[in-house]
Amino acid sequence: MVDRSRLHDPETLRWVMQHPGRGEPYTVRTLAKAADCNPATIGHLLAGRQESTAKLRAERIARALGCSTRTLFMSAASTDSSDPYTESSDKE
């Protein structure tokens, strides 16, 4: 089982990217770089094609945006080994 965090709402993520707790607004690429993840992960979350991500990745995204992880994500456990977003490595 991989600890997962489910995004509350793509629009909330989009708003926080434009109004981060500190610094300049983020693009998909600048947020991905700050959160040490693949830009596709951020893009998929924003588009609703991906509803969850690894818990540690969710924490890095929230930290980069200067907000609480709970502002953007809720707990969700994935037990499906065929889940394409379940990885043994946290870096995507």
N, CA, C and O atoms as CSV, one atom per row, in Angstrom:
chain,resi,resn,atom,element,x,y,z
A,1,MET,N,N,0.843,-1.185,0.000
A,1,MET,CA,C,0.000,0.000,0.000
A,1,MET,C,C,0.888,1.248,0.000
A,1,MET,O,O,1.855,1.341,0.755
A,2,VAL,N,N,0.546,2.175,-0.839
A,2,VAL,CA,C,1.275,3.433,-0.943
A,2,VAL,C,C,0.421,4.535,-0.327
A,2,VAL,O,O,-0.772,4.635,-0.612
A,3,ASP,N,N,1.031,5.354,0.512
A,3,ASP,CA,C,0.298,6.487,1.073
A,3,ASP,C,C,0.056,7.508,-0.029
A,3,ASP,O,O,0.991,7.995,-0.664
A,4,ARG,N,N,-1.200,7.816,-0.237
A,4,ARG,CA,C,-1.606,8.734,-1.293
A,4,ARG,C,C,-2.314,9.937,-0.686
A,4,ARG,O,O,-2.869,9.864,0.411
A,5,SER,N,N,-2.286,11.027,-1.407
A,5,SER,CA,C,-3.057,12.215,-1.052
A,5,SER,C,C,-3.895,12.592,-2.259
A,5,SER,O,O,-3.386,12.698,-3.374
A,6,ARG,N,N,-5.185,12.792,-2.026
A,6,ARG,CA,C,-6.118,13.131,-3.105
A,6,ARG,C,C,-6.326,14.648,-3.139
A,6,ARG,O,O,-6.582,15.273,-2.110
A,7,LEU,N,N,-6.215,15.216,-4.317
A,7,LEU,CA,C,-6.421,16.653,-4.504
A,7,LEU,C,C,-7.886,16.996,-4.242
A,7,LEU,O,O,-8.781,16.337,-4.771
A,8,HIS,N,N,-8.135,18.021,-3.428
A,8,HIS,CA,C,-9.513,18.445,-3.168
A,8,HIS,C,C,-10.176,18.890,-4.459
A,8,HIS,O,O,-11.273,18.440,-4.790
A,9,ASP,N,N,-9.506,19.777,-5.190
A,9,ASP,CA,C,-10.109,20.410,-6.355
A,9,ASP,C,C,-9.018,21.027,-7.228
A,9,ASP,O,O,-8.191,21.783,-6.716
A,10,PRO,N,N,-8.988,20.733,-8.516
A,10,PRO,CA,C,-7.975,21.336,-9.388
A,10,PRO,C,C,-8.015,22.873,-9.389
A,10,PRO,O,O,-6.977,23.522,-9.515
A,11,GLU,N,N,-9.200,23.440,-9.251
A,11,GLU,CA,C,-9.308,24.901,-9.269
A,11,GLU,C,C,-8.641,25.537,-8.047
A,11,GLU,O,O,-8.082,26.630,-8.137
A,12,THR,N,N,-8.702,24.853,-6.919
A,12,THR,CA,C,-8.019,25.363,-5.723
A,12,THR,C,C,-6.517,25.359,-5.947
A,12,THR,O,O,-5.837,26.328,-5.611
A,13,LEU,N,N,-5.992,24.281,-6.511
A,13,LEU,CA,C,-4.563,24.227,-6.832
A,13,LEU,C,C,-4.191,25.353,-7.783
A,13,LEU,O,O,-3.178,26.023,-7.583
A,14,ARG,N,N,-4.991,25.566,-8.808
A,14,ARG,CA,C,-4.731,26.631,-9.784
A,14,ARG,C,C,-4.713,28.004,-9.090
A,14,ARG,O,O,-3.838,28.828,-9.356
A,15,TRP,N,N,-5.689,28.238,-8.200
A,15,TRP,CA,C,-5.764,29.532,-7.509
A,15,TRP,C,C,-4.530,29.737,-6.629
A,15,TRP,O,O,-3.928,30.811,-6.642
A,16,VAL,N,N,-4.153,28.705,-5.863
A,16,VAL,CA,C,-2.995,28.831,-4.978
A,16,VAL,C,C,-1.715,29.027,-5.789
A,16,VAL,O,O,-0.814,29.742,-5.351
A,17,MET,N,N,-1.623,28.404,-6.958
A,17,MET,CA,C,-0.451,28.629,-7.816
A,17,MET,C,C,-0.356,30.100,-8.229
A,17,MET,O,O,0.742,30.648,-8.333
A,18,GLN,N,N,-1.498,30.731,-8.463
A,18,GLN,CA,C,-1.510,32.141,-8.859
A,18,GLN,C,C,-1.367,33.088,-7.674
A,18,GLN,O,O,-1.011,34.254,-7.847
A,19,HIS,N,N,-1.646,32.587,-6.464
A,19,HIS,CA,C,-1.597,33.394,-5.239
A,19,HIS,C,C,-0.858,32.623,-4.148
A,19,HIS,O,O,-1.438,32.328,-3.103
A,20,PRO,N,N,0.421,32.292,-4.376
A,20,PRO,CA,C,1.149,31.486,-3.388
A,20,PRO,C,C,1.360,32.248,-2.083
A,20,PRO,O,O,1.283,33.476,-2.040
A,21,GLY,N,N,1.626,31.495,-1.031
A,21,GLY,CA,C,1.855,32.088,0.282
A,21,GLY,C,C,3.098,32.959,0.329
A,21,GLY,O,O,3.246,33.794,1.222
A,22,ARG,N,N,3.985,32.765,-0.628
A,22,ARG,CA,C,5.195,33.583,-0.700
A,22,ARG,C,C,5.696,33.594,-2.143
A,22,ARG,O,O,5.524,32.623,-2.879
A,23,GLY,N,N,6.305,34.681,-2.525
A,23,GLY,CA,C,6.930,34.756,-3.839
A,23,GLY,C,C,5.973,35.016,-4.983
A,23,GLY,O,O,4.825,35.419,-4.794
A,24,GLU,N,N,6.488,34.771,-6.180
A,24,GLU,CA,C,5.763,35.017,-7.419
A,24,GLU,C,C,4.814,33.857,-7.742
A,24,GLU,O,O,5.002,32.745,-7.248
A,25,PRO,N,N,3.797,34.116,-8.572
A,25,PRO,CA,C,2.921,33.034,-9.024
A,25,PRO,C,C,3.724,31.939,-9.733
A,25,PRO,O,O,4.779,32.199,-10.312
A,26,TYR,N,N,3.210,30.734,-9.676
A,26,TYR,CA,C,3.875,29.585,-10.274
A,26,TYR,C,C,3.234,29.196,-11.597
A,26,TYR,O,O,2.024,29.328,-11.778
A,27,THR,N,N,4.054,28.721,-12.511
A,27,THR,CA,C,3.585,28.029,-13.703
A,27,THR,C,C,3.688,26.536,-13.391
A,27,THR,O,O,4.203,26.153,-12.340
A,28,VAL,N,N,3.207,25.709,-14.288
A,28,VAL,CA,C,3.338,24.257,-14.108
A,28,VAL,C,C,4.811,23.895,-13.939
A,28,VAL,O,O,5.169,23.143,-13.033
A,29,ARG,N,N,5.655,24.427,-14.804
A,29,ARG,CA,C,7.084,24.076,-14.764
A,29,ARG,C,C,7.790,24.612,-13.515
A,29,ARG,O,O,8.603,23.906,-12.919
A,30,THR,N,N,7.490,25.842,-13.116
A,30,THR,CA,C,8.185,26.386,-11.947
A,30,THR,C,C,7.736,25.683,-10.662
A,30,THR,O,O,8.540,25.485,-9.752
A,31,LEU,N,N,6.461,25.308,-10.586
A,31,LEU,CA,C,6.001,24.564,-9.414
A,31,LEU,C,C,6.624,23.172,-9.399
A,31,LEU,O,O,7.065,22.701,-8.350
A,32,ALA,N,N,6.662,22.519,-10.544
A,32,ALA,CA,C,7.270,21.185,-10.614
A,32,ALA,C,C,8.728,21.235,-10.173
A,32,ALA,O,O,9.191,20.354,-9.448
A,33,LYS,N,N,9.443,22.251,-10.604
A,33,LYS,CA,C,10.851,22.382,-10.205
A,33,LYS,C,C,10.956,22.616,-8.694
A,33,LYS,O,O,11.786,21.999,-8.027
A,34,ALA,N,N,10.125,23.494,-8.163
A,34,ALA,CA,C,10.168,23.802,-6.729
A,34,ALA,C,C,9.762,22.597,-5.881
A,34,ALA,O,O,10.264,22.424,-4.771
A,35,ALA,N,N,8.862,21.767,-6.393
A,35,ALA,CA,C,8.380,20.603,-5.657
A,35,ALA,C,C,9.149,19.329,-6.014
A,35,ALA,O,O,8.849,18.253,-5.497
A,36,ASP,N,N,10.130,19.452,-6.891
A,36,ASP,CA,C,10.957,18.309,-7.309
A,36,ASP,C,C,10.108,17.154,-7.841
A,36,ASP,O,O,10.218,16.014,-7.391
A,37,CYS,N,N,9.257,17.489,-8.815
A,37,CYS,CA,C,8.458,16.450,-9.464
A,37,CYS,C,C,8.360,16.749,-10.953
A,37,CYS,O,O,8.805,17.801,-11.413
A,38,ASN,N,N,7.789,15.842,-11.687
A,38,ASN,CA,C,7.649,15.981,-13.118
A,38,ASN,C,C,6.554,17.009,-13.428
A,38,ASN,O,O,5.500,16.978,-12.792
A,39,PRO,N,N,6.772,17.917,-14.387
A,39,PRO,CA,C,5.725,18.870,-14.753
A,39,PRO,C,C,4.412,18.191,-15.160
A,39,PRO,O,O,3.335,18.754,-14.964
A,40,ALA,N,N,4.499,16.996,-15.719
A,40,ALA,CA,C,3.277,16.274,-16.110
A,40,ALA,C,C,2.398,15.988,-14.903
A,40,ALA,O,O,1.173,15.995,-15.019
A,41,THR,N,N,2.998,15.739,-13.755
A,41,THR,CA,C,2.222,15.498,-12.535
A,41,THR,C,C,1.359,16.710,-12.210
A,41,THR,O,O,0.163,16.578,-11.950
A,42,ILE,N,N,1.972,17.892,-12.227
A,42,ILE,CA,C,1.224,19.127,-11.940
A,42,ILE,C,C,0.160,19.342,-13.005
A,42,ILE,O,O,-0.983,19.669,-12.684
A,43,GLY,N,N,0.521,19.163,-14.258
A,43,GLY,CA,C,-0.436,19.334,-15.357
A,43,GLY,C,C,-1.619,18.389,-15.252
A,43,GLY,O,O,-2.761,18.793,-15.471
A,44,HIS,N,N,-1.351,17.129,-14.918
A,44,HIS,CA,C,-2.433,16.148,-14.775
A,44,HIS,C,C,-3.330,16.480,-13.592
A,44,HIS,O,O,-4.548,16.319,-13.679
A,45,LEU,N,N,-2.751,16.939,-12.490
A,45,LEU,CA,C,-3.564,17.342,-11.338
A,45,LEU,C,C,-4.458,18.522,-11.708
A,45,LEU,O,O,-5.640,18.539,-11.362
A,46,LEU,N,N,-3.904,19.495,-12.401
A,46,LEU,CA,C,-4.680,20.677,-12.797
A,46,LEU,C,C,-5.800,20.340,-13.777
A,46,LEU,O,O,-6.877,20.933,-13.730
A,47,ALA,N,N,-5.535,19.385,-14.662
A,47,ALA,CA,C,-6.525,19.012,-15.680
A,47,ALA,C,C,-7.558,18.010,-15.170
A,47,ALA,O,O,-8.544,17.725,-15.850
A,48,GLY,N,N,-7.326,17.478,-13.964
A,48,GLY,CA,C,-8.239,16.486,-13.424
A,48,GLY,C,C,-8.000,15.083,-13.949
A,48,GLY,O,O,-8.772,14.172,-13.650
A,49,ARG,N,N,-6.940,14.891,-14.731
A,49,ARG,CA,C,-6.616,13.556,-15.249
A,49,ARG,C,C,-5.971,12.686,-14.169
A,49,ARG,O,O,-5.947,11.460,-14.280
A,50,GLN,N,N,-5.452,13.330,-13.131
A,50,GLN,CA,C,-4.855,12.624,-11.998
A,50,GLN,C,C,-5.481,13.233,-10.752
A,50,GLN,O,O,-5.425,14.445,-10.548
A,51,GLU,N,N,-6.077,12.384,-9.922
A,51,GLU,CA,C,-6.770,12.875,-8.737
A,51,GLU,C,C,-5.925,12.799,-7.480
A,51,GLU,O,O,-6.212,13.476,-6.493
A,52,SER,N,N,-4.872,11.968,-7.511
A,52,SER,CA,C,-4.060,11.816,-6.308
A,52,SER,C,C,-2.590,11.691,-6.675
A,52,SER,O,O,-2.227,11.497,-7.836
A,53,THR,N,N,-1.761,11.809,-5.655
A,53,THR,CA,C,-0.322,11.678,-5.826
A,53,THR,C,C,0.260,11.126,-4.531
A,53,THR,O,O,-0.430,11.064,-3.514
A,54,ALA,N,N,1.502,10.735,-4.565
A,54,ALA,CA,C,2.152,10.221,-3.361
A,54,ALA,C,C,2.109,11.289,-2.262
A,54,ALA,O,O,2.240,12.484,-2.528
A,55,LYS,N,N,1.926,10.832,-1.043
A,55,LYS,CA,C,1.804,11.760,0.089
A,55,LYS,C,C,3.009,12.702,0.192
A,55,LYS,O,O,2.841,13.900,0.419
A,56,LEU,N,N,4.204,12.169,0.028
A,56,LEU,CA,C,5.396,13.022,0.127
A,56,LEU,C,C,5.436,14.067,-0.986
A,56,LEU,O,O,5.883,15.193,-0.768
A,57,ARG,N,N,4.972,13.696,-2.170
A,57,ARG,CA,C,4.938,14.642,-3.284
A,57,ARG,C,C,3.912,15.738,-3.005
A,57,ARG,O,O,4.161,16.911,-3.285
A,58,ALA,N,N,2.758,15.356,-2.452
A,58,ALA,CA,C,1.735,16.341,-2.097
A,58,ALA,C,C,2.284,17.330,-1.070
A,58,ALA,O,O,2.026,18.531,-1.149
A,59,GLU,N,N,3.040,16.811,-0.109
A,59,GLU,CA,C,3.646,17.685,0.898
A,59,GLU,C,C,4.640,18.654,0.265
A,59,GLU,O,O,4.694,19.822,0.650
A,60,ARG,N,N,5.422,18.186,-0.696
A,60,ARG,CA,C,6.386,19.069,-1.366
A,60,ARG,C,C,5.674,20.142,-2.199
A,60,ARG,O,O,6.116,21.290,-2.243
A,61,ILE,N,N,4.584,19.770,-2.852
A,61,ILE,CA,C,3.813,20.745,-3.634
A,61,ILE,C,C,3.267,21.823,-2.712
A,61,ILE,O,O,3.410,23.013,-2.993
A,62,ALA,N,N,2.644,21.418,-1.616
A,62,ALA,CA,C,2.081,22.387,-0.672
A,62,ALA,C,C,3.168,23.273,-0.069
A,62,ALA,O,O,2.983,24.483,0.060
A,63,ARG,N,N,4.298,22.676,0.301
A,63,ARG,CA,C,5.403,23.450,0.877
A,63,ARG,C,C,5.899,24.502,-0.122
A,63,ARG,O,O,6.134,25.652,0.250
A,64,ALA,N,N,6.056,24.109,-1.375
A,64,ALA,CA,C,6.518,25.057,-2.400
A,64,ALA,C,C,5.540,26.218,-2.547
A,64,ALA,O,O,5.945,27.354,-2.793
A,65,LEU,N,N,4.248,25.926,-2.396
A,65,LEU,CA,C,3.220,26.955,-2.542
A,65,LEU,C,C,3.014,27.768,-1.268
A,65,LEU,O,O,2.293,28.765,-1.275
A,66,GLY,N,N,3.642,27.347,-0.185
A,66,GLY,CA,C,3.530,28.091,1.064
A,66,GLY,C,C,2.199,27.898,1.766
A,66,GLY,O,O,1.713,28.801,2.446
A,67,CYS,N,N,1.610,26.719,1.602
A,67,CYS,CA,C,0.335,26.462,2.280
A,67,CYS,C,C,0.373,25.093,2.954
A,67,CYS,O,O,1.303,24.312,2.752
A,68,SER,N,N,-0.624,24.826,3.734
A,68,SER,CA,C,-0.758,23.537,4.400
A,68,SER,C,C,-1.125,22.467,3.368
A,68,SER,O,O,-1.850,22.739,2.411
A,69,THR,N,N,-0.626,21.272,3.570
A,69,THR,CA,C,-0.993,20.164,2.690
A,69,THR,C,C,-2.506,19.972,2.700
A,69,THR,O,O,-3.096,19.658,1.667
A,70,ARG,N,N,-3.131,20.155,3.848
A,70,ARG,CA,C,-4.586,19.980,3.974
A,70,ARG,C,C,-5.383,20.989,3.152
A,70,ARG,O,O,-6.540,20.739,2.814
A,71,THR,N,N,-4.779,22.113,2.833
A,71,THR,CA,C,-5.452,23.104,1.990
A,71,THR,C,C,-5.736,22.518,0.611
A,71,THR,O,O,-6.767,22.811,0.005
A,72,LEU,N,N,-4.818,21.691,0.118
A,72,LEU,CA,C,-4.917,21.165,-1.241
A,72,LEU,C,C,-5.307,19.694,-1.327
A,72,LEU,O,O,-5.972,19.279,-2.277
A,73,PHE,N,N,-4.893,18.908,-0.337
A,73,PHE,CA,C,-5.035,17.451,-0.429
A,73,PHE,C,C,-5.709,16.856,0.799
A,73,PHE,O,O,-5.684,17.429,1.889
A,74,MET,N,N,-6.316,15.683,0.591
A,74,MET,CA,C,-6.838,14.878,1.688
A,74,MET,C,C,-6.201,13.494,1.589
A,74,MET,O,O,-5.705,13.108,0.531
A,75,SER,N,N,-6.217,12.767,2.670
A,75,SER,CA,C,-5.608,11.445,2.711
A,75,SER,C,C,-6.375,10.474,1.828
A,75,SER,O,O,-7.606,10.496,1.796
A,76,ALA,N,N,-5.655,9.629,1.118
A,76,ALA,CA,C,-6.255,8.582,0.295
A,76,ALA,C,C,-5.219,7.490,0.128
A,76,ALA,O,O,-4.097,7.763,-0.298
A,77,ALA,N,N,-5.573,6.260,0.457
A,77,ALA,CA,C,-4.629,5.150,0.316
A,77,ALA,C,C,-4.942,4.383,-0.955
A,77,ALA,O,O,-6.101,4.078,-1.236
A,78,SER,N,N,-3.905,4.072,-1.721
A,78,SER,CA,C,-4.065,3.268,-2.917
A,78,SER,C,C,-3.536,1.873,-2.638
A,78,SER,O,O,-2.378,1.699,-2.259
A,79,THR,N,N,-4.394,0.885,-2.827
A,79,THR,CA,C,-3.957,-0.500,-2.671
A,79,THR,C,C,-3.916,-1.191,-4.021
A,79,THR,O,O,-3.612,-2.381,-4.106
A,80,ASP,N,N,-4.219,-0.454,-5.070
A,80,ASP,CA,C,-4.268,-1.006,-6.421
A,80,ASP,C,C,-2.885,-0.956,-7.047
A,80,ASP,O,O,-2.394,0.120,-7.387
A,81,SER,N,N,-2.257,-2.109,-7.202
A,81,SER,CA,C,-0.910,-2.152,-7.779
A,81,SER,C,C,-0.918,-1.782,-9.256
A,81,SER,O,O,0.139,-1.504,-9.824
A,82,SER,N,N,-2.094,-1.774,-9.892
A,82,SER,CA,C,-2.160,-1.385,-11.300
A,82,SER,C,C,-2.369,0.120,-11.465
A,82,SER,O,O,-2.396,0.623,-12.588
A,83,ASP,N,N,-2.517,0.843,-10.348
A,83,ASP,CA,C,-2.657,2.299,-10.388
A,83,ASP,C,C,-1.440,2.883,-11.071
A,83,ASP,O,O,-0.330,2.722,-10.564
A,84,PRO,N,N,-1.601,3.570,-12.230
A,84,PRO,CA,C,-0.436,4.081,-12.955
A,84,PRO,C,C,0.315,5.174,-12.205
A,84,PRO,O,O,1.442,5.510,-12.570
A,85,TYR,N,N,-0.290,5.729,-11.171
A,85,TYR,CA,C,0.361,6.792,-10.424
A,85,TYR,C,C,0.989,6.288,-9.126
A,85,TYR,O,O,1.523,7.080,-8.349
A,86,THR,N,N,0.928,4.983,-8.888
A,86,THR,CA,C,1.590,4.382,-7.732
A,86,THR,C,C,2.994,4.026,-8.145
A,86,THR,O,O,3.201,3.291,-9.111
A,87,GLU,N,N,3.968,4.550,-7.408
A,87,GLU,CA,C,5.365,4.339,-7.758
A,87,GLU,C,C,6.131,3.865,-6.547
A,87,GLU,O,O,5.748,4.137,-5.409
A,88,SER,N,N,7.210,3.161,-6.793
A,88,SER,CA,C,8.083,2.786,-5.691
A,88,SER,C,C,8.971,3.962,-5.317
A,88,SER,O,O,9.434,4.058,-4.180
A,89,SER,N,N,9.206,4.848,-6.260
A,89,SER,CA,C,10.016,6.048,-6.024
A,89,SER,C,C,9.087,7.226,-5.891
A,89,SER,O,O,8.052,7.266,-6.557
A,90,ASP,N,N,9.419,8.191,-5.050
A,90,ASP,CA,C,8.589,9.370,-4.888
A,90,ASP,C,C,8.794,10.365,-6.006
A,90,ASP,O,O,7.910,11.185,-6.256
A,91,LYS,N,N,9.920,10.329,-6.683
A,91,LYS,CA,C,10.192,11.290,-7.755
A,91,LYS,C,C,9.481,10.855,-9.006
A,91,LYS,O,O,9.669,9.731,-9.471
A,92,GLU,N,N,8.670,11.726,-9.556
A,92,GLU,CA,C,7.936,11.429,-10.771
A,92,GLU,C,C,8.373,12.334,-11.875
A,92,GLU,O,O,7.863,12.237,-12.991
